[in-house]
Amino acid sequence: MGKGAKGLNLYFVIILILLLVTVWVSTIQEKGDSYTRGELVKQLEAGDVVNVEIHPNAQVPTGSLDVYLKGGYVKTLYVSDVVEIQSLLAGYNIDPVVEDVPQENWFLSDMLPILLIIIFGVFMFVMVNAQNANNSGGGKMMNFGKSRARLSTGGEVTLKDVAGLQEEKEDLEEIVDFLKDPGKYTKVGARIPKGVLLEGAPGTGKTMLAKAVAGEAKVPFFSISGSDFVEMFVGVGASRVRDLFADAKKNSPCIVFIDEIDAVARRRGTGMGGGHDEREQTLNQLLVEMDGFGTNEGIIVMAATNRVDILDPAILRPGRFDRKISVQSPDVGGREEILKVHAKNKPLGDDVDLKQIAQTTAGFTGADLENLLNESAIQAARCNRSYILQDDIKKSFIKVGIGAEKKSRIISEKEKKITAYHEAGHAILFHVLPDVGPVYTVSIIPTELGAAGYTMPLPERDEMFNTKGRMLQDIMVSLGGRIAEEIIFDDITTGASSDIKKATKVARAMVTRFGMSENIGVINYDENDNEVFIGRDLAHTRSHSEAVAGAIDAEVKSIIDDCYKKAKDIIMQNENVLHSCAKLLLEKEKINRQEFEALFEA
């Protein structure tokens, strides 16, 4: 809130205090010392009363008396019948002064409430107007149709600042080159893409890429979120789209960036009731505007989304979003570059090896890596150190991947023992099976996510795709904890519920999505793409019969049962390691890779 709004708040407080004081003064009564009718009669009999003034109220016959006594004293008495008091005073030969009945104050009764309402309304008008001016750079109250896009002209971020996305940057350099020198392309009759759609998982750097393009080309950059278009009032979103592109044409050449475009560009006519009229009107206006500006006009529309599958096909055709750039999670080299960028302003200890960290963080996005180093810096500060050690990064790696440990939680010895054997079962399979390990850390310390313990593997290589053998091994690893409980305690617990869910999900995907079942065949029976409210139709029929559904369930169960049997055989063959690992966990609560692998050599 700006200085103007703060000044208005001060004025409002002063006005409120004055009003409260006025009301209080108007309601209090000058009571003075308590004075009764009995005292008045006694003083009349004693001849102490000099004079009496009667003040009738508008509510006849009530009123008040000002009784003037010898010695200059004045007493006030409130009476319910003025006429009766006059008769009383006449009996003592006192002729009172009777004031006129006061007329009702029309200003206080009628005008004052109206004035207060007007003052309050004007104040709220000014406050909302000032707030809008602060938030939208000079907007006026009720100006819903104005674009909420933020305009930046600086070049704080360039393509050099974007690490780990080499191919994506090369694709965007053409856009930068056109914005710098459009004549080179128009000379040969080339049409620069009107729109560039950046798609990828959250945290991969889509927004940063868009900012880097604008910074590299040194052109105005309009940024807005898809949700900023949609309002409760029909037609507001479409108006904001028109206003946005009108501003863009005034500042050409420029870049218009729409973040999370799936909020407004979702498939039309989907979901319960046929969709959202306001959202669809906004999308229609966006389509019209992207068709409306001329070829090579110098306006590049960039958008980012992590749900390209639910976007309306009309917005994906050539002439609107001509170019689609997939922003993937970085590989090991990209992760190292990203770590170097985020480590520039962080003092690192001599033992910190960014290359080794990059190797152990397979699957991490740029945002994940930034968060990892930030958590490491927080860990170092918590230890009153001015630099980051490798141990800080290891602890943060576990915190980011699994969750913070709850060492203070009180757990019974029986539950500790069950958890130790459960995690030892997972760890043995991670170690023995060739495609899923090795083990990074095994712990029986509860986490903030509700897990009683955890076994964290260490992926040492980036995998572009999964294999049937690896997926089967993943299922076996998931079942390892349940199997260990069954072998040692001849009983089972509810602790393996999430493991069973994961194993079932993988097995069903193998059968219905990836065609990895000989009995079902190479056919896709997966219907997750037809979920309602995420861009698909409500009314759809199942693509297979009940008999096929039963066969799928039977095949999923067969895969799970087979993996369960194989995993049990492996754990039984390494039962001595199971016992020694559980014993070591009960002693130390957490063991690392070296300590665990040493158990197989003993």
Secondary structure, 3 states (H helix, E strand, C coil): CCHHHHHHHHHHHHHHHHHHHHHHHHHCCCCCCCCCHHHHHHHHHHCCEEEEEEEECCCCCCEEEEEEECCCCEEEEEECCHHHHHHHHHCCCCCCEECCCCCCCHHHHHHHHHHHHHHHHHHHHHHHHHHHHHHHCCCCCCCCCCCCCEEECCCCCCHHHCCCCHHHHHHHHHHHHHHHCCHHHHCCCCCCCCEEEEECCCCCCHHHHHHHHHHHHCCCEEEEEHHHCCCCCCCHHHHHHHHHHHHHHHCCCEEEEEECHHHCCECCCCCHHHCCHHHHHHHHHHHHHHHHCCCCCCEEEEEEECCHHHECHHHHCCCCCCEEEECCCCCHHHHHHHHHHHCCCCCECCCCCHHHHHHHCCCCCHHHHHHHHHHHHHHHHHCCCCCECHHHHHHHHHHHHCCCECCCCCCCHHHHHHHHHHHHHHHHHHHHCCCCCCEEEEECCCECCCCCCEEEECCCCCCCCCCHHHHHHHHHHHHHHHHHHHHHHCCCCHHHHHHHHHHHHHHHHHHHCCCCCCCCCCCCCCCHHHCECCCECCCCCCCCCHHHHHHHHHHHHHHHHHHHHHHHHHHHHCHHHHHHHHHHHHHHCEEEHHHHHHHHHC
